[in-house]
Amino acid sequence: MPDYTIEREITANRFQAVCGVDEAGRGPLAGPVCAAAVILPLNLQIEGLNDSKKLTEKKREELFSIITEKAITYGIAFATVAEIEEHNILNATFLAMNRALEQLNPAADFALIDGNRTPKGIQIPSKTVVKGDSLSCSIAAASILAKVSRDRMMEKYDEMYPQYGFKKHKGYGTKAHYEAILQDGILPIHRRSFLKNLDEHR
């Protein structure tokens, strides 16, 4: 389970406000990519906090409420489908991460980033942490905020385009999703660069 070991190592030096940063939605065929940044009190124990991918939807929703209530500060931001197409998914993810960081008030002075790539344009010192959402409470909290926020947006798209099944697959490339695209066409919320192999699913 994640803990505050990495955060405490950082704050033992000259840094005081360490945030965790993570994203959700790099892989789907549709919808924006979402990122979140969170500063938690280092004595805060949140029961069940873990990598969002290891939790049920119900548990993520529960933890979302606790995190947003008890965090010192948090930011949640998106990069649009147009930005994904213009900049590519990696750079669009960095855009979303930087936007989430900019929302923090008070600002963070150090960022723990899930993964192995430092976001381009980040304005504060940072450290990448591979599988950080399983190691750091701050990154795990960010992963939950990003995942729940993006899922909620995909549920809104489900209301707009019910035949595509976004509530169920959240835009990922399931068989049912590909079948819906082939039957009903490509939507404005689809990432066209992700659909280059669409014909293979006919």
HELIX and SHEET records of a PDB file:
HELIX    1   1 THR A    5  THR A   11  1                                   7    
HELIX    2   2 SER A   52  LYS A   54  5                                   3    
HELIX    3   3 GLU A   57  LYS A   70  1                                  14    
HELIX    4   4 VAL A   81  HIS A   87  1                                   7    
HELIX    5   5 ILE A   89  GLU A  102  1                                  14    
HELIX    6   6 GLY A  132  SER A  134  5                                   3    
HELIX    7   7 CYS A  137  MET A  160  1                                  24    
HELIX    8   8 PRO A  162  TYR A  164  5                                   3    
HELIX    9   9 PHE A  166  HIS A  169  1                                   4    
HELIX   10  10 LYS A  175  ASP A  184  1                                  10    
HELIX   11  11 ARG A  192  PHE A  194  5                                   3    
HELIX   12  12 LEU A  198  HIS A  201  5                                   4    
SHEET    1   A 5 THR A  73  ALA A  79  0                                        
SHEET    2   A 5 VAL A  33  ILE A  39 -1                                        
SHEET    3   A 5 VAL A  18  ALA A  24 -1                                        
SHEET    4   A 5 PHE A 110  ASP A 114  1                                        
SHEET    5   A 5 SER A 126  VAL A 129  1                                        
END                                                                             
